[in-house]
Amino acid sequence: MEKERVVTYTSKDKRGGGGAVKVDMTTGSLLRKIIVFVIPIIAGGMLQQSFNTVDVIVVGRFCGPAALAAVGSNGMIITLVINLFLGISIGANVVISHYIGRRDDEGIRRSVATVGLLTVISGVLLTIVGVSAARPLLEMAATPDDVLPLATTYLRIFFLGMPFIMTFNFLAAILRSLGDTRTPFYALIVGGLANIVLNLVLVLVFDMNVAGVAIATVVSNVISSGIVLRLLLHEADPYRLDLRQIRFYRSQLGKMLRIGLPAGLQGVVFSLGNFFILGNLNQFGAIASAGSAAALNFEYYCYFVINSFVQAAVSFISANYAAGNIDRCRSIFRICMAGAVIGCGSLNLLLYLFRVPVVSLFTDVPEVAHYAYLRMEYVLLLQFMAASYEISGGCMRGLGYSLTPAILTVFGTCLLRIVWVHTVSVDATDFPLLMIVYPVTWAVTGLSVLTAYYIVTRKLYRRPIR
């Protein structure tokens, strides 16, 4: 009876400890359930991004362009350092969803225990690496001299909170595999409100500049991760996280790494390509860097629309393929691709049309705003193109094929961007020419990963599922 309970819950069923709603991914209306699944992820992702956005707004309005550039440009470096473990969290999502589809309670228990230890190790490692490598990475990115001290301070404090960021991301991956995307969203609401209040108090009252907004971000992540952790500590079996029982189970860890490592390495190399662009961008000076940092916030928000459908594709396809629902797998791809393109494209256009008022939230310096508008014109308007390789790659990971999209994305984005920076825009005199590299690489990567997806699924869906 226990195994039956795991997979036959409906949208009205409740979980033992937390009382949040689950979503059965293997039966019922796919469109409705995918929408129910992605909306909290979109909202949660935007809330999580708001931690950094509020930081950028506060320092941009009250501390000047140098502080704005110091906080805003750190996003690329942060993702460069943490993407490996975020990729492994995707592997955890796939593995747990697969066990749910196969009605394997013991596999779920072992996976949760393995994720628990991964969370601890990743948080500690990233703190050590981030704090020690902050200044060297900023120097490698050609951070302007007037920005470097502030950027270093922000980055080092930010990485002190990495154990809590990893706790939230890994444990949220467990919840997503169960179909629960609302709990992480609620946790981020509480953390986001704390971040806003602390930002204003530490900067305006205590005049702590970038150190204040960094501390506020760390505290907000402590709060959000604590809420999710408490829920899983009181969860019903087999999903409960027992801190006394966390350990690595070889089979579960191997599966997570086989899927997650290629995704993580793809993220690292992808960020490396952006890191080289950042180095070229910083050569335009602090004003251009500040304008680009302001516009980059809008790209992050739009990307969460794509990413939410990627996470839906990973979870739904993994569970349905394990359950033998091939037709549903095909429908999941179509729904997620359409949702990502339409959703991201609409938000891209909306933000561009209202670019003057939204950029004014970050800066009142006309020169900074000028560069923000340029980035929005050449990058933001075409960002929906990234859905082509993100969704198809996510679907392949849900099927257990993680290496192929990783390799294609590395060649189509990272290597091409590095070549572009060192050839086409090497003299750093034409800002739009540097920005064009984004849509060019999205088009190349999208075509290659989509082709690979159709080749893989054409063969895979004809085989019997083992």
N, C-alpha and C positions, 0 to 999 in steps of 0.2 A: 504493500500500500504506500510506503514511503516514496518509492521510486515513481509511482504513478502521480503522487502529489507534485513532484518536481516539474513535470512537463505538462500536466493537464490543467494548471492554473489558468484562469481567464483574467480579463481586465478588471473583474470585480473582486478577485482574490486578494488577500492581504498577507504580508509577510509577518512572521512571528514577532520579532523584536521591534522593528521600526514602523510597521503599519503602512509602508509605501506600496504603491500599486505596481504589480508586475505586468509584463506583456508577453503573452504566448506567441512566439515568432513563427511557429510551424503551422498554425491554423488560422482561419478567418481572413478578413479583408486586409490585404497587404498595404494598400494605400493609406487607409486610416491608421493602421498600427505603426507604419513608418513615420507618418506625420506626428502621431502621439510620441514616438520615440525621439524624433529629431528636435522638436520644439524646445524641450528643456535643455538639450545640448547646445543649441544655438544661443539660447538665453544665458545658459551657464558659461559658455565660452566668452560671450560678450561681457559678462560680469567679471570673469577672471581677467580679461584684457583691460577692463576698466580700472583694475588695480594700477596698471602701468599708465593708462590714459589719464587718470586723475593726477598721478604723479607729474606727467608731462604738462597738463593744464596748469597745475598749481605753480610749478617752477617757471613755466613759460610766461605766466601773467605776473608773477611776483618776484622772480629771481633773474630774469633776463635771458637773452639768446644763448649764452654759453651754458647755462644750467639746463635750458631746454635741449640743446644738442647733447649734453652729457647724459641725460636720462633717456631721451628718445632714441638715440642711436645704439643703446646697449642691448636692445631687443635681439639684434642679429647675433651678437656674441653670446647671449644667454642661450638662444636656441642651438647654437653651434655646440655648446658644452653639454646640454641636457638631452639632445635629440636621440642619442643612442639608447638611453633608458626609456624614453617615451615610446620608442619603437618596440622595445621589449614588452611594454605594457599593452601594446596592440596584440602581441603574441599571446599574452595572458588572456585577453578578451576572446580571441579566436579559440583557444584551447578550452576555456570554460564553457563557451557557447557550444562547442562540439560535444562536450560531455553531457550537457543538458539535452541536446538533440538526441543523443544515444541513451539517455536515461541512466547515466552512470554516476551514482551518488559518491562512490569512493573516489572516482576520478575528480569530482568537484572538490571534495575535502582535501585531497592531496594538492590540487592546484591552488586552492586558497592558502594553504600552509606555505607552499612554495612562493607565492606572491608576497606573503608576509615577510619572509626573509629577504627577498629581492628588494623590497621597499627600504628596509633598514640599511642594507649594503649600498644601494644606489645613493641614498641620501647622504651618507657619510662620505662616500667617494667624491660626489659632486661638490660637497662643501670644501673639501681639501683642495681639489683641483681648481675650483672657481676662485677661492680666496687667493691662492698662491699664483694663479696665472692671470689674474685680472689686469694688472698693469701691462705685462708683456703682450697680451692680446690686443689691448687698446693701442699700444705703440705700433704693433704690426699692422693695425688698421689705419695707421697714419692719422690718429686722432689729433686735432689741432692743439697746440701748446696751451692755449687758454681754456681748453675744455678738459684736458687730460686729468688734472687733479680731482676735479669734481666727478668725472666719469669713473675714476678709480674708486673713489669713496662710495659712490652709489653701488657699483658692481660688487665690491667686497661685502658690504652689508647685505645686499640682496642674496648672495650665495650662502650667507650664514643661515638663511631660512630654507635652504634646499631640502633638508630632511622632511620638512612639512609639505613642500611642493610635491615631492615624490610620493609622500603618504597619500596626498589627495589624489594624484593622477593614477597610481596603481590601484587604490581601493575603489576609485570611481570606475576603473576598468572592470572590476569584479561586478559592481552594480549594473553596469551596462550590459554585461553578458547575461544578467538575469532579466533584462528588459526594464530595469529601473533607472531612468535618467532624471527623475524629479528630485531625488534626495540630494545628489551633488549640486543641483541648481539651487535648492533651498539653502544649502550650506554656503554657497557662494554669495547669496543675498546677504546673509548675516556678515560674512567677511567683507563684502564690498561696502556695506554701510560703515563698518568699523574703519575701513581704509579711508573713506572720505573724511570722517570726523577727525581721525588722527593726522591726516595730511594737513588740514587747516590749522589744527592746534599746534603741531610741531613746527610748521613753517611760519605761520602768522603770529603766533603767541611767543614761541620759543626761538624763532629766527634760526632754525637749524638747516635751512637750505636743502640741498639734495640728500643729506644724511637723514633729515626728517622724513622725507617721502619714502626713502628706502626702509627706514624702521617701520613706518606705517604699513608698507607692503608686507614685510615679514610678519608683523603681528596679525594682519588680516589672513595670511596663509595659515598661521597657527590655528586661528579660530575655525576656518573652513575645514581643514584637515581633521581637527579634533572632533567636529560634528560627525563626519563620515566614519572616522575610526570608532567612535562610541557606538554608532549604529551597528557596524559589523561585529563588534565585540559582543553584542546582544542579539545577533541574528539567529534564526532557526537553523538547525542542522539541515543540509550539509554545507551551508554557506557561512557558518560562523567562523570568525577569525579568533583563534585561541592563541594568545601570545606565548603560552607555555609550550605549544606544540609546533610552532613554526620551524620549518626545516626544508631542505631541498629534497624533493623526490626526483630521482634521476629521469624517469620517463616523462613526467610532467615538465620538468625544467628543460629537458632536451627538445620537447615539442615547442615550448615557448620560445626558446632561442632559435630554433630552425625557422620559425616564422618572424619573430621579433627582431633578431639581429640584422637580417637584410634590410628590414624596414628602418631600423635605427641607424644603420650605416648609411642608408640612403639619405636620411634626414641630416646626418652629420656632414656628408659630402655636399648635399644640397645647400646647407648653411655655409659651407666653406666657399661655395661659389658666390653666395651673397656677401660673404666676408671680403672677398676680393673686390666686389663692387663697392662695398663700404669704404675700402681703402682708396679707391679711385674717387669716390664721392667726396671724401674728406679733403681731397686736394683742392676742391672748389672753395674751401673755407668754412668757418663756423656758421655763417649766414645760410649758405646752401645746405649744410648738414642739418641745421635747425629746421629749415623748411621741409626737407625730405623726411625728417623725423616726425613732424606734425602730420604730413600726408600719409606716412606709413601706418599710422594708427587706424586710418579708415580701411586700409587694405587688410589689416588684421581682423577687423570686425567683419568684413565681407568674407574673408577666408573661413570664418567659423560656420558660415552657411554651407560651404562646400564640405568642410571637415565633418559637420554633423551628419551629412548624408554618406560620407565615407565610413564613419563609425557604424551607421545603420547597415550599410552594405556588408561590412565585415561581420557584424553580429548576426544579421538575418541570414546571410548566405551560409555562414558556418553552421548554424543550427539546422537550416533546411536541407543543406547538402548531406549532413550527417543523418537526417531523417529520411533521405531519399526523395525529397520534393524538388525534382529537377525543373519542372515548369515554374515553380515559385522562384527558383534561383534566377531564371531568365527574366521574370517580371521584376524582381528586386533590382536588377541592373538597370532596366529601363526607367523605373520609378525614381531611383536615386540619381541617375544621370540627368533626367529632366528636372528634378527638384533642385539639384545643385546649379545647373546652368540658369534656370529661370530665377531662382531665388537670389543667387549671387549677382547675376546680371542686372536685376531690378534694383538691388541695393547699390551696385556700382553707379548706375545712372542717377539714382536719387541723390546720392552724396555729391556727385559731380555737379548736378544742377543747382545744389545749394552749397557750393564750395565756398562762397564768400562768407556766409554766416558761420559755417562749421569750422573753417580755418581760423576765424576770429576768436574762437574759443581758446585757441592755443597761443596766439600772438597778435599784437597790434603793431608789429614792425612791418611796413610794406615790403621791404626787401625779402624778409623771411616768407611772407605770404606768397610772393611771386614764385619762389621755388616750390612751394607746396602746390600751387595751382598747376605748375608744369608737370610735376610728378602725377598728379591726379589725371591730367589729360593723357599722358603717354602710358601710364601703367594701370591706374585704377579702373578706367573705362573698359579695359579689355581683360580684367582679371578673371572673368567668368570662364575664359578659355582654359584655365588651369583645371577645371572640372574634368576635362577630357582624360587626363592621365591620373588624376587623383581617384576618381570613381572606378575606372577600369582597374587600376592598381589595387584598390581596396577590395574589389570583388575577387581578384586573383588571390589576395592574402586570405580571404575568407575560405577559399578552396584549398588553401595550403601551399599556394605558389607565391612565395614572397621574394625569391631571388630575382626572378625575371623582371618584374616592374622596378626593382631596386637598381639593377644594372642599367636598364634603359633610361631611367630618370637621371642617374649619375651622368651618363653620356649626353643626354639631351638637354640637361640644364646646367649642371656644375661645369663640365668641361667646356661646353660652348660658351658659358658666361666668362670663364677664365680667359679663353681665347679672345673673346670680344673685348674684354678690358685691356688686354695686352696688344691688341691690333687696331680694331676699329676706333675705340675711344681712348687710346693710350695717352694722348696729350692733355686730357682732362680740360678741354676748353669749350666743349659743346655738351651742355647738360642734357638736352633732349636726346642726343645721340646715345648717351649712356643709358637713359631710361628705356629706349627701344629694345634693349636686350631682353627685357622681361617678356613682352608678347612674342618675340621671335622664338625664344626658347620654349614658351608654352606651346606654341604651334608644333614645333619639331617633336617635343616629348609626347604631346597628346597623340599625334599620328602614330608614333612607334608603339606606345603602350596600348592604344586601342587595337592595333593590328595584332599584338601579342595576345590580348584578351580573347579576341575572336578565334585565334588559332588554338589556344589552350582549351577554351570551353567547347569548341567543336569536337575535339577528341575526348575530353574528359566526360562530357555529359552522355557519351555513348557507352561508357564503361559501367559495369556493375559497381555499386558502392560497397567498399569493404568495411 
